[in-house]
Amino acid sequence: MHGKNAIVMAAALCAGAAAVTGCGGEAAGEGAFGGKSADRIATDAVRATQSAQSLRVKGHSRPSGGDEVAVDFRVDLQGHCTGSLAGRHARADIVRAGRDLYVKGDRAFWENALQGRRGTDRIIRELRGKWMRSQDDRSGAQGMCDKQSFLAALDSDTSERTGMTRGPVTTIGGRRALALEKKRPGGEKVTMYVATEGEPYILRTVTEGGTEPGEAVFSEYGAKVEARQPAAGEIVDPAFLEEG
């Protein structure tokens, strides 16, 4: 798993939801959705999810020809963030508290991220059990812990908000949810599950078939994100990377 690409994958897990909009028939048990078309429901769901003060996104995706990448992030509108990303052989934990981003990866993660640069073994020894501090504008992962950037893929292409059909009402994480479904070229099927009571939050997205199958579960809306800066003795400044 390439270090920077693995980080970007966190946001990509939400991409399946971009296609989940459109119109369809009315189904029973839809709560406040009874008189709305599927495209309006999906639009409302995207807006509600983006407007939420905080949320948790947990999921996985398998890019074509690559290993599965799993993410588990909690983010809020104030820039607090905590989470992890992992591939088959590599893992990293992420925290943002204030302006700085902190990354703690295992050996495989840093080997992939450093791409064999000079002094890799020395760098990895220095980073063992430590957090690398990186300002957002220098990290290459600016959007990872920014809630709005993280969810930008939900609304990246409004032209795909057509052709949806309503699926059944089911239960996701103890909450009633309406399934909105769409079949796309190449055998891909995208499903978004939207809460039928309270705010129409997205509760789950699933992409089956296609080039990047995966799913993401959205939960803990409005919960406080406990993101604390690591202890000073556990932080490594990125300046040491340039040392001999």
Secondary structure in CASP SS format (residue, H / E / C, confidence):
PFRMAT SS
TARGET T0000
AUTHOR 0000-0000-0000
METHOD secondary structure of the structure
MODEL  1
M C 1.00
H C 1.00
G H 1.00
K H 1.00
N H 1.00
A H 1.00
I H 1.00
V H 1.00
M H 1.00
A H 1.00
A H 1.00
A H 1.00
L H 1.00
C H 1.00
A H 1.00
G H 1.00
A H 1.00
A H 1.00
A H 1.00
V C 1.00
T C 1.00
G C 1.00
C C 1.00
G C 1.00
G C 1.00
E C 1.00
A C 1.00
A C 1.00
G C 1.00
E C 1.00
G H 1.00
A H 1.00
F H 1.00
G C 1.00
G C 1.00
K C 1.00
S C 1.00
A H 1.00
D H 1.00
R H 1.00
I H 1.00
A H 1.00
T H 1.00
D H 1.00
A H 1.00
V H 1.00
R H 1.00
A H 1.00
T H 1.00
Q H 1.00
S H 1.00
A C 1.00
Q C 1.00
S E 1.00
L E 1.00
R E 1.00
V E 1.00
K E 1.00
G E 1.00
H E 1.00
S E 1.00
R C 1.00
P C 1.00
S C 1.00
G C 1.00
G C 1.00
D C 1.00
E C 1.00
V E 1.00
A E 1.00
V E 1.00
D E 1.00
F E 1.00
R E 1.00
V E 1.00
D E 1.00
L C 1.00
Q C 1.00
G C 1.00
H C 1.00
C E 1.00
T E 1.00
G E 1.00
S E 1.00
L E 1.00
A E 1.00
G C 1.00
R C 1.00
H C 1.00
A C 1.00
R E 1.00
A E 1.00
D E 1.00
I E 1.00
V E 1.00
R E 1.00
A E 1.00
G C 1.00
R C 1.00
D E 1.00
L E 1.00
Y E 1.00
V E 1.00
K E 1.00
G E 1.00
D C 1.00
R H 1.00
A H 1.00
F H 1.00
W H 1.00
E H 1.00
N H 1.00
A H 1.00
L H 1.00
Q C 1.00
G C 1.00
R C 1.00
R C 1.00
G C 1.00
T H 1.00
D H 1.00
R H 1.00
I H 1.00
I H 1.00
R H 1.00
E H 1.00
L H 1.00
R C 1.00
G C 1.00
K C 1.00
W E 1.00
M E 1.00
R E 1.00
S E 1.00
Q E 1.00
D H 1.00
D H 1.00
R H 1.00
S H 1.00
G C 1.00
A C 1.00
Q C 1.00
G C 1.00
M C 1.00
C C 1.00
D C 1.00
K H 1.00
Q H 1.00
S H 1.00
F H 1.00
L C 1.00
A H 1.00
A H 1.00
L H 1.00
D H 1.00
S C 1.00
D C 1.00
T H 1.00
S H 1.00
E H 1.00
R C 1.00
T C 1.00
G C 1.00
M C 1.00
T E 1.00
R E 1.00
G E 1.00
P E 1.00
V E 1.00
T E 1.00
T E 1.00
I E 1.00
G C 1.00
G C 1.00
R E 1.00
R E 1.00
A E 1.00
L E 1.00
A E 1.00
L E 1.00
E E 1.00
K E 1.00
K E 1.00
R E 1.00
P H 1.00
G H 1.00
G H 1.00
E E 1.00
K E 1.00
V E 1.00
T E 1.00
M E 1.00
Y E 1.00
V E 1.00
A E 1.00
T C 1.00
E C 1.00
G C 1.00
E C 1.00
P C 1.00
Y C 1.00
I E 1.00
L E 1.00
R E 1.00
T E 1.00
V E 1.00
T E 1.00
E E 1.00
G C 1.00
G C 1.00
T C 1.00
E C 1.00
P C 1.00
G E 1.00
E E 1.00
A E 1.00
V E 1.00
F E 1.00
S E 1.00
E C 1.00
Y C 1.00
G C 1.00
A C 1.00
K C 1.00
V C 1.00
E C 1.00
A C 1.00
R C 1.00
Q C 1.00
P C 1.00
A C 1.00
A H 1.00
G H 1.00
E H 1.00
I E 1.00
V E 1.00
D C 1.00
P H 1.00
A H 1.00
F H 1.00
L H 1.00
E H 1.00
E C 1.00
G C 1.00
END
